[in-house]
Amino acid sequence: MKTENRRWWALSAIVLSVLVVGLDATVLNLALPTLSADLGASTSQLQWMVAGYTVVFGALQLPAGLLGDRYGRKRLMMGGLAFFGLASLLAAEAGSPGELIAARLIMGIGAAVIMPLSLSVLPSIFSPEERSRAVAITSGAMGLALPLGPILGGYLLEHFWWGSVFLINVPVSAIALVATVLFLPESKAAERPRLDVPGAVLSATGLAVLIYGVIEVSDRGWGDVRVLSLISAGAIILAAFGWWQRRATSPMMDLSLFRNRTFLWGVVAATTGGLAMTGALFVVPTYLQVVLGNDTLGSGVRLVPMMLGLMVGAVASDPLTKRIGIKPMVLAGLAVFAAGFTAGAFTGTGTGYGYVAGWLTVIGIGTGLTIVPATDVVLGTLPAHQTGVGSGLIQTLDQAGGAFGAAALGSVLASVYTAHLGPHAPAQARESVAAAAQLHDPALLRTAHSAYITAMDSVLGWSAATLVAIAVLVAVFMPRRAAEPAADTAEFKDDNVLV
């Protein structure tokens, strides 16, 4: 097979790898009511099915990236896919909540390996001129998974048993594993980095504690002692990680990268883009399902305009970036992003889906125009021997930023909703608009729908303001010219190994 063809076939393995993780990110929430009934899972156990995976996924991406740099990124990718597929099979066959929680934790380990390494191999395969297109295709696959998860999940739950939402991961993982074996070349640091065990332990522990604390905000609130203790402990452990990295002879992460303004503001833009997308996906599905009255499958289908917009933006970002440059492209993406959220903030009780589909599309386009060039410029500034741990950092910040974003925006949503619902509303209705719908009181439900739309508009408005603020900071501090790539792109060798 020609080298040029093998390069793009290798990308197909990466796309399948991120697709399988992206599918799982959205499909479980659909199955929670069924799991509660069929497995007798308590509310706490249901929470751990979601939170346990998220905590492990967020905590292990930095160490996974380091191991990929040291032992080989293809080798680790193969292990992550095998882990993820096997754990999905175990989850599908789980006979108790405890077994399912354990399987979800293993799935988190596999996902934590797959995601950072899927990005880290791109600079090894593609030249700087081609890399942005590869990042765009990979980002498009991530975006495609978001509506595809609810669509597939809704269909499977309607026609099969709950285990099918996990079983679908098995063939996709297997295909991705075969494609990785056949097409993805091996790559690793020329000089194997030493294992920074204290750094790995501190980073994983700090992130796990911090992310879990943020997850608890949704149930306990920001002022809860347990939440504050967990977030404070996580921050202290991460501060200790930073202290250790500055003193270790072989640190896991070169913190001097953050002195590179291109790297720093590229990371900020990419993380903010992910956070904003989290905000949209946090409020819009409930609006589509509870307020507009669509079923789960119908709600997933109605999210498709956002993902089509994301893919359009991702594909368009490559030629546009070559024409106007990285910084103007990121700023343009943030502007489009903010425009979509601003339009969404004017959604009212009588607004039809056509208007909603329009601003969802604009948000998707803004996502692609922002995240793709920002991620590409970050990858381009990473030293060749740190692409694994650097990609792990990008994914970790995205995960942590998403958790914080969901918690912060969730607080805005809850406070505005309850304030507009009124003090005399039943306690059940004050919990959520979905809970209000279960009371079968038409007048109360109209009030709840109006309160939720007002709260959703507030979340979208805050997201727009955040994007504008970041755009101003990027305009002031991000260099117009990106730094040169840290190393030349390696070529495919006959033995399928990159050196």
C-alpha positions as CSV (number, residue, x, y, z in Angstrom):
1,M,0.0,0.0,0.0
2,K,1.3,3.5,-0.9
3,T,2.6,5.6,2.0
4,E,0.1,8.3,1.2
5,N,-2.8,5.9,1.4
6,R,-1.6,4.3,4.5
7,R,-1.4,7.6,6.2
8,W,-5.2,8.1,5.7
9,W,-6.0,4.5,6.5
10,A,-4.2,5.1,9.8
11,L,-6.4,8.0,10.4
12,S,-9.4,5.7,10.0
13,A,-8.2,3.7,12.9
14,I,-7.9,6.9,15.0
15,V,-11.4,8.0,14.0
16,L,-13.0,4.7,14.9
17,S,-11.1,4.8,18.3
18,V,-12.5,8.2,19.3
19,L,-15.9,7.3,17.9
20,V,-16.3,4.4,20.2
21,V,-15.4,6.5,23.2
22,G,-17.7,9.3,22.1
23,L,-20.7,7.0,21.7
24,D,-20.3,5.8,25.2
25,A,-20.2,9.3,26.6
26,T,-23.8,10.0,25.7
27,V,-25.5,6.7,25.7
28,L,-25.5,5.7,29.4
29,N,-27.8,8.5,30.7
30,L,-30.6,7.1,28.4
31,A,-30.4,3.8,30.1
32,L,-30.4,4.9,33.8
33,P,-34.2,4.6,34.3
34,T,-34.1,1.1,32.9
35,L,-31.0,0.1,35.0
36,S,-32.8,1.3,38.1
37,A,-35.8,-0.9,37.4
38,D,-34.0,-4.0,36.0
39,L,-31.0,-4.1,38.3
40,G,-32.6,-2.5,41.3
41,A,-29.9,0.2,41.3
42,S,-30.2,2.9,43.9
43,T,-29.7,6.6,43.1
44,S,-26.2,6.4,44.6
45,Q,-25.3,3.4,42.5
46,L,-26.7,5.1,39.3
47,Q,-24.5,8.1,40.1
48,W,-21.4,5.9,40.5
49,M,-22.1,4.3,37.1
50,V,-21.7,7.7,35.6
51,A,-19.3,9.4,38.0
52,G,-16.9,6.5,38.4
53,Y,-16.3,6.4,34.7
54,T,-15.9,10.2,34.5
55,V,-13.4,10.3,37.4
56,V,-11.2,7.5,36.1
57,F,-11.3,8.9,32.5
58,G,-10.3,12.4,33.7
59,A,-7.6,11.2,36.1
60,L,-5.6,8.8,34.0
61,Q,-5.2,10.7,30.7
62,L,-1.9,12.4,31.7
63,P,-0.2,9.2,32.9
64,A,-1.6,7.3,29.8
65,G,0.0,9.9,27.6
66,L,3.3,9.6,29.3
67,L,3.2,5.8,29.0
68,G,2.5,6.1,25.3
69,D,5.5,8.4,24.8
70,R,7.7,5.8,26.7
71,Y,6.4,2.4,25.5
72,G,4.8,3.2,22.1
73,R,1.6,5.0,21.3
74,K,0.2,2.3,19.0
75,R,0.9,-0.4,21.6
76,L,-1.0,1.5,24.3
77,M,-3.8,2.3,21.9
78,M,-4.3,-1.4,21.2
79,G,-4.4,-2.1,24.9
80,G,-6.9,0.7,25.5
81,L,-9.2,-0.5,22.8
82,A,-9.0,-4.1,24.1
83,F,-9.7,-2.9,27.6
84,F,-12.6,-0.8,26.5
85,G,-14.2,-3.6,24.4
86,L,-13.8,-6.2,27.1
87,A,-15.2,-3.9,29.7
88,S,-18.2,-3.1,27.5
89,L,-18.9,-6.8,27.2
90,L,-18.7,-7.2,30.9
91,A,-21.0,-4.3,31.4
92,A,-23.6,-5.8,29.0
93,E,-23.6,-9.0,31.0
94,A,-23.5,-7.4,34.4
95,G,-26.0,-9.0,36.8
96,S,-25.8,-6.5,39.6
97,P,-25.1,-2.7,40.1
98,G,-21.8,-3.5,41.6
99,E,-20.7,-5.5,38.6
100,L,-21.8,-2.8,36.3
101,I,-19.9,-0.1,38.3
102,A,-16.7,-2.2,38.1
103,A,-17.1,-2.6,34.4
104,R,-17.6,1.1,34.0
105,L,-14.4,1.8,35.9
106,I,-12.5,-0.5,33.5
107,M,-14.1,1.3,30.6
108,G,-12.8,4.5,32.0
109,I,-9.3,3.2,32.0
110,G,-9.6,2.2,28.3
111,A,-11.0,5.5,27.3
112,A,-8.3,7.4,29.3
113,V,-5.7,5.6,27.1
114,I,-7.5,6.0,23.8
115,M,-8.3,9.7,23.8
116,P,-4.9,11.3,24.4
117,L,-3.0,8.9,22.2
118,S,-5.5,9.4,19.4
119,L,-4.4,13.0,19.2
120,S,-0.7,12.4,20.0
121,V,0.0,10.2,17.0
122,L,-1.2,12.8,14.5
123,P,2.0,14.9,14.5
124,S,4.0,11.6,13.9
125,I,1.9,10.7,10.8
126,F,1.0,14.0,9.1
127,S,3.0,17.0,8.1
128,P,2.1,20.4,9.5
129,E,0.2,21.2,6.3
130,E,-1.9,18.0,6.6
131,R,-2.2,17.9,10.3
132,S,-5.0,20.5,10.6
133,R,-7.1,18.4,8.2
134,A,-6.5,15.3,10.3
135,V,-7.4,17.1,13.4
136,A,-10.6,18.4,11.7
137,I,-11.6,14.8,10.7
138,T,-10.9,13.5,14.2
139,S,-12.9,16.4,15.8
140,G,-15.7,15.6,13.3
141,A,-15.8,12.0,14.5
142,M,-16.0,13.2,18.1
143,G,-18.9,15.5,17.2
144,L,-20.7,12.8,15.2
145,A,-20.7,10.5,18.3
146,L,-22.7,13.0,20.3
147,P,-26.0,12.8,18.5
148,L,-25.3,9.3,17.3
149,G,-25.1,8.0,20.9
150,P,-28.7,9.1,21.8
151,I,-30.0,8.0,18.4
152,L,-28.5,4.5,18.7
153,G,-29.2,4.3,22.4
154,G,-32.8,5.2,22.0
155,Y,-33.3,2.7,19.2
156,L,-31.5,-0.1,21.1
157,L,-33.4,0.6,24.4
158,E,-36.7,0.6,22.5
159,H,-36.1,-2.7,20.7
160,F,-33.6,-4.7,23.0
161,W,-32.5,-5.0,26.6
162,W,-30.4,-2.4,28.4
163,G,-27.1,-4.3,27.9
164,S,-27.3,-3.6,24.1
165,V,-26.2,0.0,24.8
166,F,-22.9,-1.4,26.0
167,L,-22.7,-4.3,23.6
168,I,-22.7,-2.0,20.6
169,N,-19.2,-0.9,21.8
170,V,-17.7,-4.3,21.3
171,P,-17.8,-4.6,17.5
172,V,-16.8,-1.0,17.0
173,S,-13.8,-1.5,19.4
174,A,-12.9,-4.7,17.6
175,I,-12.9,-3.0,14.2
176,A,-10.9,-0.1,15.6
177,L,-8.4,-2.5,17.1
178,V,-7.9,-4.4,13.8
179,A,-7.5,-1.1,11.9
180,T,-5.0,0.1,14.5
181,V,-3.0,-3.2,14.1
182,L,-3.0,-3.0,10.3
183,F,-2.6,0.7,9.6
184,L,-1.4,2.7,12.5
185,P,2.5,3.0,12.7
186,E,4.3,2.7,16.0
187,S,5.7,5.9,17.4
188,K,7.4,6.8,20.7
189,A,9.9,9.3,22.0
190,A,13.4,8.8,20.6
191,E,14.8,8.9,24.2
192,R,12.4,7.1,26.4
193,P,11.2,9.4,29.2
194,R,11.7,8.1,32.7
195,L,8.6,7.2,34.7
196,D,7.7,9.9,37.1
197,V,5.8,7.8,39.6
198,P,5.3,10.5,42.2
199,G,4.1,12.9,39.5
200,A,1.7,10.3,38.0
201,V,0.3,9.5,41.4
202,L,-0.2,13.1,42.4
203,S,-1.7,14.1,39.1
204,A,-4.1,11.1,39.0
205,T,-5.1,11.5,42.6
206,G,-5.6,15.2,42.5
207,L,-7.6,15.1,39.3
208,A,-9.8,12.3,40.6
209,V,-10.6,14.1,43.9
210,L,-11.2,17.4,42.1
211,I,-13.5,16.0,39.4
212,Y,-15.4,13.9,41.9
213,G,-15.9,17.0,44.1
214,V,-17.2,19.0,41.1
215,I,-19.6,16.2,40.1
216,E,-21.0,16.2,43.7
217,V,-22.0,19.9,43.2
218,S,-25.1,18.9,41.2
219,D,-26.6,17.1,44.2
220,R,-25.1,19.0,47.2
221,G,-24.4,22.5,46.0
222,W,-21.3,24.6,46.1
223,G,-21.6,25.4,49.9
224,D,-21.7,21.7,51.0
225,V,-18.8,20.8,53.3
226,R,-18.1,17.6,51.4
227,V,-17.9,19.4,48.1
228,L,-15.7,22.1,49.4
229,S,-13.4,19.5,51.1
230,L,-13.1,17.4,48.0
231,I,-12.4,20.4,45.7
232,S,-9.9,21.9,48.2
233,A,-8.1,18.6,48.6
234,G,-7.9,18.1,44.9
235,A,-6.5,21.6,44.4
236,I,-3.9,21.1,47.1
237,I,-2.8,17.8,45.6
238,L,-2.5,19.3,42.2
239,A,-0.5,22.2,43.6
240,A,1.8,19.6,45.1
241,F,2.0,18.0,41.6
242,G,3.1,21.4,40.2
243,W,5.7,21.8,43.0
244,W,7.1,18.3,42.3
245,Q,7.2,18.9,38.5
246,R,9.5,21.9,39.1
247,R,11.9,19.9,41.2
248,A,11.9,16.4,39.7
249,T,14.9,15.4,37.6
250,S,12.6,13.8,35.0
251,P,9.2,15.5,35.4
252,M,6.1,14.0,33.8
253,M,5.0,17.3,32.3
254,D,7.2,20.2,31.2
255,L,5.4,23.1,32.9
256,S,7.6,25.6,30.9
257,L,5.3,24.9,28.0
258,F,2.8,27.3,29.6
259,R,5.3,30.1,29.1
260,N,4.7,29.6,25.4
261,R,1.8,32.0,24.7
262,T,0.8,30.1,21.6
263,F,0.5,26.9,23.5
264,L,-1.2,28.6,26.5
265,W,-3.9,30.4,24.6
266,G,-4.4,27.6,22.2
267,V,-5.2,25.4,25.2
268,V,-7.4,28.1,26.7
269,A,-9.4,28.4,23.4
270,A,-9.8,24.7,22.9
271,T,-10.8,24.1,26.6
272,T,-13.3,27.0,26.5
273,G,-14.8,25.7,23.3
274,G,-15.3,22.3,24.9
275,L,-16.8,23.9,28.0
276,A,-19.2,25.9,25.9
277,M,-20.3,22.8,24.0
278,T,-20.9,21.1,27.3
279,G,-23.1,24.0,28.3
280,A,-25.3,23.6,25.2
281,L,-25.5,19.8,25.6
282,F,-26.3,20.3,29.3
283,V,-29.5,22.3,28.7
284,V,-30.7,21.6,25.2
285,P,-31.6,17.9,25.4
286,T,-34.0,18.5,28.3
287,Y,-35.6,21.4,26.4
288,L,-36.1,19.1,23.4
289,Q,-37.4,16.2,25.4
290,V,-39.4,17.7,28.2
291,V,-40.4,21.1,27.0
292,L,-41.0,20.3,23.3
293,G,-42.2,16.8,24.0
294,N,-39.9,14.7,21.9
295,D,-38.9,11.2,22.9
296,T,-35.3,10.2,23.4
297,L,-34.7,9.2,19.8
298,G,-36.4,12.3,18.5
299,S,-34.3,14.5,20.7
300,G,-31.1,12.9,19.5
301,V,-32.2,13.4,15.9
302,R,-32.9,17.1,16.6
303,L,-29.3,17.6,17.9
304,V,-28.0,16.6,14.4
305,P,-27.9,20.2,13.1
306,M,-25.4,21.1,15.8
307,M,-23.1,18.1,14.8
308,L,-23.5,18.8,11.1
309,G,-22.5,22.4,11.8
310,L,-19.5,21.1,13.8
311,M,-18.4,19.0,10.9
312,V,-18.8,21.8,8.4
313,G,-16.8,24.1,10.7
314,A,-14.1,21.5,11.2
315,V,-13.7,20.9,7.5
316,A,-13.8,24.6,6.6
317,S,-11.2,25.5,9.3
318,D,-8.3,24.0,7.4
319,P,-8.4,26.1,4.2
320,L,-9.5,29.2,6.1
321,T,-6.6,28.8,8.6
322,K,-4.2,28.6,5.7
323,R,-5.6,31.7,4.2
324,I,-5.9,34.0,7.3
325,G,-3.8,32.4,9.9
326,I,-4.3,30.6,13.3
327,K,-5.1,33.5,15.5
328,P,-7.7,35.2,13.2
329,M,-9.2,31.8,12.7
330,V,-9.6,31.1,16.4
331,L,-11.0,34.6,16.9
332,A,-13.5,34.1,14.1
333,G,-14.5,30.8,15.5
334,L,-15.1,32.3,19.0
335,A,-17.2,35.1,17.4
336,V,-19.4,32.6,15.5
337,F,-19.6,30.4,18.6
338,A,-20.7,33.4,20.7
339,A,-23.3,34.5,18.1
340,G,-24.9,31.1,18.2
341,F,-25.2,31.2,22.0
342,T,-26.5,34.7,21.8
343,A,-29.2,33.7,19.4
344,G,-30.1,30.8,21.6
345,A,-30.5,33.1,24.6
346,F,-33.5,34.6,22.8
347,T,-35.5,31.4,22.7
348,G,-39.0,31.8,24.1
349,T,-41.9,29.7,25.0
350,G,-43.5,30.1,21.5
351,T,-40.2,29.5,19.6
352,G,-40.4,26.7,17.0
353,Y,-37.8,24.1,16.4
354,G,-36.7,25.8,13.1
355,Y,-35.2,28.7,15.0
356,V,-33.6,26.3,17.5
357,A,-32.1,24.2,14.7
358,G,-30.6,27.5,13.3
359,W,-28.7,28.5,16.4
360,L,-27.7,24.9,17.1
361,T,-26.1,24.9,13.6
362,V,-24.3,28.1,14.3
363,I,-23.0,26.8,17.6
364,G,-21.7,23.7,15.8
365,I,-20.0,25.7,13.1
366,G,-18.3,27.9,15.8
367,T,-17.2,24.8,17.6
368,G,-15.4,23.4,14.6
369,L,-13.9,26.8,13.6
370,T,-12.5,27.2,17.2
371,I,-11.5,23.8,18.5
372,V,-9.8,22.5,15.3
373,P,-7.2,25.3,14.8
374,A,-6.7,25.7,18.5
375,T,-6.0,22.0,19.0
376,D,-3.8,22.0,15.9
377,V,-1.6,24.9,17.1
378,V,-1.2,23.2,20.5
379,L,-0.1,19.9,18.9
380,G,2.3,21.9,16.7
381,T,4.1,23.5,19.7
382,L,4.6,20.2,21.6
383,P,8.1,18.7,21.6
384,A,8.1,15.4,19.7
385,H,9.0,13.4,22.9
386,Q,6.0,14.9,24.7
387,T,3.1,14.6,22.3
388,G,1.5,11.8,24.4
389,V,1.6,13.6,27.7
390,G,0.8,16.9,26.0
391,S,-2.3,15.4,24.3
392,G,-3.2,13.9,27.7
393,L,-3.0,17.4,29.1
394,I,-5.3,18.8,26.5
395,Q,-7.9,16.1,27.0
396,T,-7.6,16.3,30.8
397,L,-8.2,20.1,30.8
398,D,-11.1,19.5,28.5
399,Q,-12.6,16.9,30.9
400,A,-12.0,19.0,34.0
401,G,-13.3,22.1,32.2
402,G,-16.4,20.3,31.1
403,A,-17.0,19.1,34.7
404,F,-16.6,22.6,36.1
405,G,-18.7,24.0,33.3
406,A,-21.5,21.6,33.9
407,A,-21.4,22.3,37.7
408,A,-21.3,26.1,37.3
409,L,-23.9,26.2,34.5
410,G,-26.0,23.7,36.4
411,S,-26.1,26.0,39.4
412,V,-27.2,28.9,37.1
413,L,-29.9,26.7,35.6
414,A,-31.2,25.5,39.0
415,S,-31.2,28.9,40.6
416,V,-33.0,30.7,37.7
417,Y,-35.5,27.8,37.3
418,T,-36.5,27.8,40.9
419,A,-36.7,31.6,41.1
420,H,-39.1,31.8,38.1
421,L,-41.1,28.8,39.2
422,G,-42.2,30.7,42.3
423,P,-42.0,30.0,46.0
424,H,-45.3,28.2,46.2
425,A,-44.6,25.5,43.7
426,P,-44.6,21.9,45.0
427,A,-41.2,20.6,46.2
428,Q,-41.1,18.0,43.5
429,A,-41.6,20.6,40.7
430,R,-38.8,22.6,42.1
431,E,-36.4,19.7,41.7
432,S,-36.5,19.8,37.9
433,V,-38.8,20.4,34.9
434,A,-39.0,16.7,34.3
435,A,-40.2,16.1,37.9
436,A,-42.8,18.9,37.4
437,A,-44.1,17.0,34.3
438,Q,-44.8,13.9,36.5
439,L,-47.4,15.9,38.6
440,H,-49.8,16.1,35.6
441,D,-50.9,19.7,36.5
442,P,-51.2,21.6,33.2
443,A,-51.0,25.0,34.7
444,L,-48.0,24.1,36.8
445,L,-46.4,22.5,33.8
446,R,-46.8,25.6,31.7
447,T,-45.1,27.6,34.4
448,A,-42.3,25.0,34.7
449,H,-41.7,25.1,30.9
450,S,-41.5,28.9,31.0
451,A,-39.1,28.8,34.0
452,Y,-36.9,26.2,32.3
453,I,-36.7,28.2,29.1
454,T,-35.7,31.3,31.0
455,A,-33.1,29.3,32.9
456,M,-31.8,27.8,29.6
457,D,-31.5,31.3,28.1
458,S,-29.5,32.4,31.1
459,V,-27.1,29.5,30.7
460,L,-26.7,30.2,27.0
461,G,-26.2,33.9,27.7
462,W,-23.5,33.2,30.3
463,S,-21.8,30.9,27.8
464,A,-21.9,33.6,25.1
465,A,-20.4,36.2,27.6
466,T,-17.6,33.7,28.5
467,L,-16.7,33.1,24.8
468,V,-16.6,36.9,24.2
469,A,-14.3,37.4,27.2
470,I,-11.9,34.6,26.0
471,A,-11.9,36.1,22.5
472,V,-10.8,39.4,23.9
473,L,-8.0,37.7,25.9
474,V,-6.9,35.7,22.9
475,A,-6.9,38.9,20.7
476,V,-4.6,40.6,23.3
477,F,-2.2,37.8,24.3
478,M,-2.0,35.1,21.6
479,P,0.8,35.7,19.1
480,R,-0.3,36.2,15.5
481,R,2.3,33.7,14.2
482,A,2.3,30.2,15.6
483,A,5.5,28.6,16.8
484,E,7.3,26.3,14.5
485,P,6.7,22.5,15.0
486,A,9.0,21.0,17.5
487,A,10.2,18.3,15.2
488,D,9.9,17.0,11.6
489,T,7.2,14.6,10.8
490,A,8.4,11.0,10.7
491,E,7.7,8.8,7.7
492,F,6.2,5.4,7.4
493,K,8.8,2.7,7.4
494,D,8.6,-0.7,5.8
495,D,8.4,-2.4,9.2
496,N,5.4,-0.1,10.2
497,V,7.5,1.6,12.9
498,L,8.0,5.3,13.2
499,V,11.5,6.4,14.4
